[in-house]
Amino acid sequence: MTYAAPLDDMRFVLTHLAGLPEIATFPGFEDAEPELVEAVLIEANRFASEVLAPLNATGDRQGCRCADGHVATPDGFPAAYRQFIEAGWHAMPASPDIGGQGMPAVVSSAVAEMWKSANLAFSLCQMLTMGAVEALAHHASDELKQRFLPKMVAGEWTGTMNLTESQAGSDLSAVRTRAQPDGDRYRLFGSKIFITWGEHDVAENVIHLVLARLPDAPPGTRGISLFVAPKFLVNPDGSLGARNDLVCASIEHKLGIHGSPTAVMAYGEKAGAIAYLVGQPNRGLEYMFTMMNHARLNVGLEGVAVSEAAYQKAVEFARGRVQGKPIGGAERAPIIRHPDVRRMLMDMKARVEAMRALAYCTAACMDRAQRHPDPAVRARNQGRVELLTPVVKGWCTESSIMIASTGIQVHGGVGYVEETGAAQYLRDARITTIYEGTTGIQANDLIGRKLARDKGVNAGALIHDIEAELEALAPVNHPDLSAIRSALQAALNAFEEATAWMLSHYDNDPREAAAGAVPYLKLTGAVAGGWQMARAARIAHHLLANGEPNAAFLRAKITTARFYAEHVLPEAGVSRDEITMGTASTLALEDALF
Amino acid sequence: MTYAAPLDDMRFVLTHLAGLPEIATFPGFEDAEPELVEAVLIEANRFASEVLAPLNATGDRQGCRCADGHVATPDGFPAAYRQFIEAGWHAMPASPDIGGQGMPAVVSSAVAEMWKSANLAFSLCQMLTMGAVEALAHHASDELKQRFLPKMVAGEWTGTMNLTESQAGSDLSAVRTRAQPDGDRYRLFGSKIFITWGEHDVAENVIHLVLARLPDAPPGTRGISLFVAPKFLVNPDGSLGARNDLVCASIEHKLGIHGSPTAVMAYGEKAGAIAYLVGQPNRGLEYMFTMMNHARLNVGLEGVAVSEAAYQKAVEFARGRVQGKPIGGAERAPIIRHPDVRRMLMDMKARVEAMRALAYCTAACMDRAQRHPDPAVRARNQGRVELLTPVVKGWCTESSIMIASTGIQVHGGVGYVEETGAAQYLRDARITTIYEGTTGIQANDLIGRKLARDKGVNAGALIHDIEAELEALAPVNHPDLSAIRSALQAALNAFEEATAWMLSHYDNDPREAAAGAVPYLKLTGAVAGGWQMARAARIAHHLLANGEPNAAFLRAKITTARFYAEHVLPEAGVSRDEITMGTASTLALEDALF
């Protein structure tokens, strides 16, 4: 079996948790009616499972090769990319005004999850291109937009983000790449590292967005501007012109995502790479941040996607591998019958479903924030997006490492052999907590800009919604739902205590607050995921009572939610303790004593 | 910086926690007096850091190559191995009566930790050989012992364990390899997989211990016998004779431990591999189990060792990498000053120290069980060894995966680049929860043979000892020790509740008990590790009050123990909840609904 999209769960989350039926009524999203969305999901699943998934292991094994500035992606990648853009998948998430299909973010999230599950390395090309598209669409001049956007949206040209330099990683204030004015354009000089899909052979041009400093720029983050520098210059008629003075110096030898070329880019080894200023000088970081929510949500979805793929692989193995007699059984049986294997599979399944629900619901909040007719609802949803984006990014990716590791464990010794494919998920997942802002960066964003800055308004709104769910659960007479309710109540209490602690310490003990930031992020993820699982269970119970078809799926959802409540939600108490009791000991040791 | 053994912590654990001064008074351990042990530690550190550590990354990159049945280990491995045996390190852990140095297990554990930290792949060769030595020494005839043991103890010949077959992994009852009688010896036919150091170029002969079935053997685990089959037959004068009919068919392409050849061994492709029965027919599994405690403790030490190495690498990076201004700081500073980086490093440090303490103390219990003059003390310590061995194996290795992963995270993007070396620790660590019995197997052993079989006597003794520690802590007036005491009390309560649950469910609800087995193992590890950290903190406090030198180390120990109490011990509550509330939901889902 190759990857198959979890369509039942995707439909359930889209329809019953994320509110797609309502979102499809918003102006501009009218196309997202049920038949079309269903067709999109079916076709995306076909493409993901038939075209992308078969290239996942081979791409990992072969990797990318770099010679003389040229990068060859793995066999099959260029052809698959051609199919991908010809089928229109590349343009799907973009707005119709720039040539896209205008699907709600919640729908394109489900589709993106499929690409990422089937072939994470491949999927990064589109993701980066769409990030560049978004930055140009928001901030570039009409002339630049006309020159670059149509081909980028269509996927004929791909896009990159050039932020990192060897001395400037999480701290972009240290960027040194220089931009020298040259008439109405600029020449770039400098070196950028970790440039995803920075050079490749799947499309004819690569459009680099580059952070650099103008000669008179102030130091630090307020002196960074955003430039666009194409690999091949573009003639006025849109045809490709001369090769620009930028080159892929090498690619990294990485733990995972081997099919995704991670380039070291050298700008201006000759006369300088010709580049065009995007928007105003010195506002480059601000422009980068405008597309941060989408990009971070997307990386959070990578956590969901890799976890789902690892789960599917583990289930398949556990069904087929016969080993030992299960307790109480007389015959040797597939290991899925062994209690500890079930525990591992349930753990994977419950976490993946909670992560998916939270990620899609956050995408739905983006849609509401953008298109809901009521400005108050838009504002409320924007607040929720701001609060939950670092959580989706940080929590789903951190969880994915553990889930992929559990997937190996289900396989036993066979899982350690690379040909099995289980290990690739761990290697691939391992980057997701790092790029697009490490978990530490997400957590600082969460406790600072997202919690302390508004004095807990958005966190309070989340608490309010979870309390409403607890009230909705109260009258339901069902042992699973009662157990879920009581676990969610305990976890919410932990979240409230930690939130109060964080709000009272952020200004006065900023180092202690920062020491508790990642535990607070994990706590928020666990509780918000538990909230979604509780909603899911209550809704499934209701649908079952109404005789909805797909009863087996709905019963499984309730069981899975209960597992989550009893095995994952208790982690909220650990995080709370780490925050409210433990930050002093985090900081107490002298540097020299590590 | 390369690896350097954590000598201060090793000395502290050996002397103050594991009781080496007392152990050195036992008959047969008189050589283990302080000066000699100190010299051993110093020299082992030199060998580990100067000879083995420099080959760790190169061995990983180059891996092993197999052609025509020959296996070449990475460059430098054969020469290092030669140095290793010439310096006498190979024979060190063996008993003097078979040519070893008769060091207590607690001392050889510290030394083994160094080999494993410096180069896990290399260290496996000695470990497997010593396992084979132990099996032969206990069960083989004098003739076989004379033929094989001296060269194996010296490391001139290496040893292997051939257990697994493709259909017989955790379930050895499915072993199919056949042993055909041929005069006073046997001929083996069959295929074995996952044979660590099954073929290589570091020594002239490989002595394989092989599980196989005699023609008239009963089915299942009671029909498996143990054989010894050398790669080269041994002439009566001890010289090497003909090549035996056993060959390395291929080696595995693995996630990690690339420097350790993992062989598929084919026995009897011609007339059958000549082999000799070890001990009695049909008792092969029983013989394997006699060396299980040592082997499992050793793999637990691998968890400690890889974690220590990952920690050292992360600290080194965090001290050198300048990035961003820490909160409250005016200048860019090394990332070790950032609160979240400190949190990660403290988490690694605290867990490693707890794991080391527990592993060494368990080794010390082995020494007491073997050599203490009082039979009652021997019996009590044997019970403790039985109880804690699966915990050391399962908990230290499970923790090591997370710790090595955190090590990558400290490095940020650089950690994902293979040349950095942080990723190797995660890849290497990932096997440790699988081989020598998966965590699930350890946990079933723990709740069955180690807990339920004696109705909780040994677990009760552990609880008793932890209660005694709580009493010893009570009168100490020190805020760190008070915090530690209260966290340990809470964790002990969780352990007692879970133990009571497990004892009351094991017979009546065996599937539910098995579903809670791994959480119970983790809970036991967290609490027992916390107990050791509490002891360490109390003793450190006492030593400080007495004006002991090395005050900085002792203060760090107290701080680290408090971190452990506030960040790790709360996990006991999660495990307790998983056990006492959550096992039904683990088992509730129908197979088809995964």
Interface residues (C-beta under 8 A of the other chain):
Chain A: T164 Q167 G169 S170 D171 S173 A174 I193 F194 E252 H253 K254 L255 G256 V315 A318 R319 V322 Q323 G324 P326 I327 G328 R332 I336 R337 H338 P339 D340 V341 R342 R343 L345 M346 K349 I401 M402 S405 I408 Q409 G412 G413 V414 G415 Y416 V417 E418 E419 A423 L426 R427 R430 I431 T433 I434 Y435 T438 T439 G440 A443 N444 D480 A483 P510 R511 E512 A514 A515 A517 V518 A552 F553 R555 A556 T559 T560 R562 F563 A565 E566 H567 P570 E571 G573 V574 D577 E578 M581 G582 T583 S585 T586 L587 A588 L589 E590 D591 A592 L593 F594
Chain B: T164 Q167 G169 S170 D171 S173 A174 I193 F194 E252 H253 K254 L255 G256 V315 A318 R319 V322 Q323 G324 P326 I327 G328 R332 I336 R337 H338 P339 D340 V341 R342 R343 L345 M346 K349 I401 M402 S405 I408 Q409 G412 G413 V414 G415 Y416 V417 E418 E419 A423 L426 R427 R430 I431 T433 I434 Y435 T438 T439 G440 A443 N444 D480 A483 P510 R511 E512 A514 A515 A517 V518 A552 F553 R555 A556 T559 T560 R562 F563 A565 E566 H567 P570 E571 G573 V574 D577 E578 M581 G582 T583 S585 T586 L587 A588 L589 E590 D591 A592 L593 F594
